[in-house]
Amino acid sequence: NFDSDISSVGIDGCWQADSQRLLNEVMVEHFFRQGMLDVAEELCQESGLSVDPSQKEPFVELNRILEALKVRVLRPALEWAVSNREMLIAQNSSLEFKLHRLYFISLLMGGTTNQREALQYAKNFQPFALNHQKDIQVLMGSLVYLRQGIENSPYVHLLDANQWADICDIFTRDACALLGLSVESPLSVSFSAGCVALPALINIKAVIEQRQCTGVWNQKDELPIEVDLGKKCWYHSIFACPILRQQTTDNNPPMKLVCGHIISRDALNKMFNGSKLKCPYCPMEQSPGDAKQIFF
């Protein structure tokens, strides 16, 4: 059942001008990623958002290549991979080899008619011989069965249709890495996380109102309870202070004591007495000034 009162879990004042502009930028990037350029441009016009044309061009090209891959046209992706070969090698990508492999397999599916062309095309495997020797040997061995058909040979696994979906995923991952982008749209990730967290937040909001608790949920960057979003949403380490039971922030970072135990800066400030601080986990006394900020 859809709860129409989901606005009750919002915090007044969270959507200031800067936040609204940031949300618009995220939405525009999402539409660019999806190839919905007209929708993105309409949003830019209505929101008064200025987007550099150079920001749009990479998404136009990537969507064009992905649409071609979905209909099993490899040429645009191959041309892109060749033009970006050095950067792909630098990130240990096997994209170009897998594209050449798929093209070679498409030639094999034509039987003996394409035998000469397949042999000629095999020259493209030469730069990848060191890292993909076994794969290349398998491809060359399959040529023996062209007359009877690859589908009737021990190499039938080469015709697995799932590899076309895999190449789309590999291309998206490597292309986004070259552009410095996450594979998934930030808007999609945020929306999915919100769908997971929303039921728990609605419940805790109801409990707060029922018990007439005040001041429990008034921080814009902090939730009143911990919501488990699953491992797929783990992007970086998060430290929760064992003393105050709060997640550390830029203004309240984790601090390492001389004894090696870690607490938040707010806990450190509340615990020291005069010039001495006694660790809450061991009997060591130390100076609060000896604590060091740590970064995960």
C-alpha positions in Angstrom: 0.0 0.0 0.0 1.3 3.4 -0.9 1.6 5.8 2.0 0.7 9.2 0.7 2.1 11.0 3.7 5.7 10.3 2.9 6.4 14.1 3.2 6.2 13.7 7.0 9.7 12.2 7.1 11.1 15.3 5.4 13.0 18.0 7.3 11.9 21.6 6.9 14.4 23.8 5.1 16.4 20.9 3.7 15.8 22.1 0.1 17.7 25.4 0.0 18.7 27.0 -3.3 22.0 25.2 -3.5 20.4 21.8 -2.7 17.7 22.4 -5.4 20.4 23.3 -7.9 22.4 20.2 -7.0 19.3 18.0 -7.4 18.6 19.5 -10.8 22.2 18.8 -11.9 21.9 15.1 -10.8 18.6 14.8 -12.6 20.0 16.3 -15.8 23.0 13.9 -15.7 20.7 11.0 -15.2 18.7 11.9 -18.3 21.9 12.3 -20.3 23.0 8.8 -19.1 19.6 7.4 -20.3 19.9 9.1 -23.7 16.9 11.3 -22.9 18.6 14.4 -24.2 15.4 16.3 -25.0 14.1 15.8 -21.4 17.4 16.9 -20.0 17.4 20.1 -22.1 13.8 20.9 -21.2 14.7 20.5 -17.5 17.7 22.8 -18.0 15.4 25.5 -19.5 12.7 25.3 -16.9 15.1 25.3 -13.9 17.5 27.9 -15.4 20.4 25.5 -15.2 23.3 26.1 -17.5 25.0 23.0 -18.8 28.2 23.1 -20.8 27.8 21.3 -24.2 31.0 19.4 -23.5 29.2 17.7 -20.6 26.6 16.3 -22.8 28.7 15.1 -25.7 30.3 12.0 -24.0 26.8 10.7 -23.0 25.6 11.2 -26.6 28.4 9.0 -27.9 28.1 6.4 -25.2 24.4 6.0 -25.7 24.9 5.7 -29.5 27.4 2.9 -28.9 25.3 1.1 -26.4 22.2 1.2 -28.7 24.4 -0.4 -31.4 25.6 -3.1 -29.1 22.1 -4.0 -28.1 21.4 -4.8 -31.8 24.7 -6.7 -32.0 26.5 -4.0 -34.1 30.1 -3.9 -32.8 31.8 -1.5 -35.2 31.1 1.8 -33.2 32.3 0.2 -29.9 35.4 -1.2 -31.6 36.3 2.2 -33.1 35.8 3.8 -29.6 38.0 1.2 -27.9 40.8 1.5 -30.5 40.8 5.3 -30.1 41.0 5.0 -26.3 43.3 2.0 -26.3 46.1 3.6 -24.2 43.7 4.7 -21.4 41.9 1.3 -21.4 45.2 -0.5 -21.1 46.2 1.8 -18.2 43.1 0.6 -16.3 43.7 -3.1 -17.2 40.6 -3.3 -19.3 40.0 -6.2 -21.6 37.2 -4.4 -23.4 38.9 -4.2 -26.8 39.9 -7.8 -26.8 36.4 -9.0 -25.9 34.9 -6.8 -28.7 37.3 -8.3 -31.2 36.5 -11.8 -29.9 32.8 -11.2 -30.3 33.3 -9.9 -33.9 35.4 -13.0 -34.7 32.6 -15.2 -33.3 30.0 -13.4 -35.4 32.2 -14.4 -38.4 32.3 -18.0 -37.3 28.5 -18.1 -37.2 28.6 -17.6 -41.0 30.3 -20.9 -41.5 32.9 -21.7 -44.2 31.7 -18.6 -46.2 33.5 -16.4 -43.7 36.5 -18.6 -43.2 39.0 -16.4 -45.1 37.7 -13.3 -43.5 37.9 -14.8 -40.1 41.5 -15.8 -40.6 42.3 -12.3 -41.8 40.5 -10.8 -38.8 42.5 -13.0 -36.4 45.4 -10.6 -36.9 43.7 -8.2 -34.6 44.4 -10.6 -31.7 48.1 -10.1 -32.0 48.4 -7.2 -29.4 46.5 -9.3 -26.9 48.4 -12.6 -27.3 50.3 -12.2 -24.0 47.3 -11.8 -21.7 44.7 -13.8 -23.6 46.7 -16.6 -25.1 44.3 -19.4 -24.0 41.2 -17.5 -25.3 42.9 -17.0 -28.6 43.8 -20.7 -28.9 40.2 -21.6 -28.3 39.0 -19.2 -31.0 41.6 -20.6 -33.5 40.7 -24.2 -32.6 37.0 -23.5 -33.4 37.9 -22.9 -37.1 38.3 -26.6 -37.5 34.6 -27.1 -37.0 33.3 -24.5 -39.4 32.2 -27.0 -42.0 29.9 -28.9 -39.5 28.9 -25.8 -37.7 30.1 -24.3 -34.4 26.8 -25.1 -32.8 27.5 -28.8 -33.3 31.1 -28.7 -32.0 32.8 -28.7 -28.6 33.0 -24.9 -29.0 29.3 -24.3 -28.8 29.9 -22.2 -25.7 31.3 -19.5 -27.9 27.7 -18.9 -29.1 26.3 -18.1 -25.7 23.9 -15.2 -26.1 24.6 -13.8 -22.6 28.0 -12.5 -23.7 26.2 -9.7 -25.6 24.6 -8.5 -22.4 28.0 -8.9 -20.7 29.8 -6.7 -23.3 27.2 -3.9 -22.7 28.0 -4.0 -19.0 31.7 -4.1 -19.6 31.6 -1.2 -22.0 29.4 0.9 -19.6 31.8 0.1 -16.7 35.0 1.0 -18.6 33.6 4.0 -20.4 32.3 5.4 -17.1 35.7 4.8 -15.5 37.4 6.8 -18.3 35.0 9.6 -17.8 35.4 9.6 -14.0 31.8 8.6 -13.5 30.1 5.9 -11.4 28.6 3.0 -13.3 25.2 3.6 -11.8 23.4 6.9 -12.0 23.7 8.8 -8.7 19.9 9.5 -9.0 19.1 5.8 -9.4 21.3 4.9 -6.4 19.7 7.6 -4.2 16.2 6.7 -5.2 16.8 3.0 -4.5 18.3 3.8 -1.1 15.3 6.0 -0.3 12.9 3.2 -1.2 14.7 0.9 1.2 14.9 3.5 4.0 11.5 5.1 3.7 9.4 2.4 5.6 11.8 2.5 8.6 11.8 6.3 8.6 8.0 6.5 8.5 7.8 4.1 11.4 10.3 6.0 13.6 8.5 9.3 12.8 5.2 7.8 14.0 6.9 6.6 17.2 8.5 10.0 17.8 5.1 11.7 17.4 3.3 9.2 19.5 5.7 9.5 22.4 5.9 13.3 21.9 9.7 13.3 21.8 11.2 16.6 20.7 14.7 17.2 19.4 15.3 13.6 18.4 15.3 14.3 14.7 16.3 17.8 13.9 19.6 17.4 12.2 19.6 17.8 8.4 22.6 15.4 7.8 21.8 12.8 10.4 19.0 10.2 10.9 17.6 9.2 14.3 18.2 5.5 13.6 20.7 3.5 11.6 19.1 2.1 8.4 20.8 -0.9 6.7 20.8 -0.4 3.0 22.7 -3.6 2.2 26.2 -4.2 1.0 25.5 -2.9 -2.5 25.3 0.6 -1.0 28.6 0.4 0.8 30.8 3.0 -0.9 33.2 4.1 1.9 34.0 3.3 5.5 31.8 4.9 8.2 32.9 5.2 11.8 30.3 5.4 14.6 31.7 6.8 17.9 31.4 4.0 20.5 30.9 6.6 23.2 28.2 8.9 21.8 26.8 6.3 19.3 26.9 8.8 16.5 28.4 8.7 13.1 31.4 10.9 12.7 31.3 13.9 10.3 33.7 16.5 8.9 33.0 18.7 11.9 33.2 15.7 14.3 35.9 13.5 12.9 37.3 10.2 14.4 40.3 10.8 16.7 42.9 8.1 17.6 44.1 8.2 21.2 47.7 7.4 22.2 46.6 3.9 23.3 45.2 3.2 19.8 41.5 3.4 20.7 39.3 5.6 18.5 36.5 7.9 19.6 34.9 11.0 18.1 36.1 14.6 18.7 32.9 15.5 20.5 33.4 12.5 22.8 37.0 13.6 23.4 36.0 17.1 24.3 33.4 15.9 26.7 35.6 13.3 28.5 38.8 15.1 29.3 39.2 16.7 32.8 41.6 19.5 33.0 44.8 18.5 31.2 44.3 14.7 31.4 42.1 12.2 29.6 41.5 8.7 30.7 40.7 6.3 27.8 37.2 4.7 28.3 38.5 1.3 27.2 41.8 1.0 29.0 43.4 2.6 32.1 45.9 4.8 30.1 45.9 8.4 30.9 47.0 10.9 28.3 46.8 14.4 27.1 43.9 15.3 24.8 46.3 17.2 22.6 48.1 13.9 21.7 45.0 12.6 19.9 45.4 12.5 16.2 42.6 12.8 13.6 42.4 9.8 11.3 40.9 9.4 7.8 39.3 6.2 6.5 
